[in-house]
């Protein structure tokens, strides 16, 4: 297991908790929490060691498009970069869902 941490300067605070995905083979879960900080912190727990640069590239691409401010926890079980980006985008849809 590898623990990775990233932080991003962001400008759009979220106002509710979000949970998408599931920890399972080839998948991951993403938890978003509102924060009072002026940046986003991302903590990744992954079973696939040695992919820190890939994680950073996917997350940077995401935050360039969606500069949300939150505390984010990602629990990964071997998801591909495409699945990671898909789940992050799914979290954005949940944020904008008016129920």
N, C-alpha and C positions, 0 to 999 in steps of 0.2 A: 504494500500500500504506500502510495506517495501522497503527501500533503503539499498543496501548492497554494500560494497566496498572491493576489494581485490587487492593485488599487487604481482607480480611474477618476480623473477630474470630470464631474458630471454636473448637470444643471437642472434636472427635472425630478424632484422628489416624488416618490410613490406614496400613496395614502392607505394602502391595505396590503395584507399578507397574501402571497400567492404561492401555490404548490402545484407543480406540473410534473408529469412523468412518474416513473417507478424504477427502483433499483432492481435491475434484472439483467440477464445476459444481453449484451449489446445495447443497453439502454442506460438512462440516468434519470435522477430526479433533481429538480431545481426548486429551491426555496428562496423567496424574496421577502425581505422584511423592511418596513419603513425605518428610516434612520434620521437623526438630527444632524448628522455630519454633512459636510459639503463635498464629499467624494463617495464613490462606491467602493466597497471592499468585497472581494470575491474570494471565497475559500473553496478549494476543490479537493475532494478526497477521491482518489482514483486507484484502481487496481492495476492500471497499466503504467508502469514506471517509464521515465525517460521521454515523456511527451510534453514537457513544459513549454517548449517553443511553439508547438502546435496549439496548445491551450491558449497561450498568449496571443497568437495570431487570430484565432477564432473570436476570442473575447474583445480584442481591439477592434476588429471588424464590426462586431455587434455594437459596441459602445460608440463607435463613430456614427452609426446610424440611429441608435436609440440611447441618448445620454441620460438614462434614468439614474437617480440617486437612491441607493438601497444597500442593505447588507445582504449578500447573496451567498448561499451555500449550495454547492453542487456535489452530489454523491454519484460517482460514475462507476459503471460496471462494464467498461470496454466499448463505450459508444464511439462511433466514428465522428469526425468533425461535422459532417452533414447533419447527423442526429443531434449533436450539441446545438448547432445553430437553429435547427428546427424547434427544439425544446425551448430555447431562449425566445424565439419568435412566438411560440405558443404562450409563453408567460406574458408577452406583451399583449397578445389578444385577450388574455384573462384580465389584465389590468384595465383594458378599455371596455370590457363587457359590462353593459348596464343591466343589472338584474334587479 
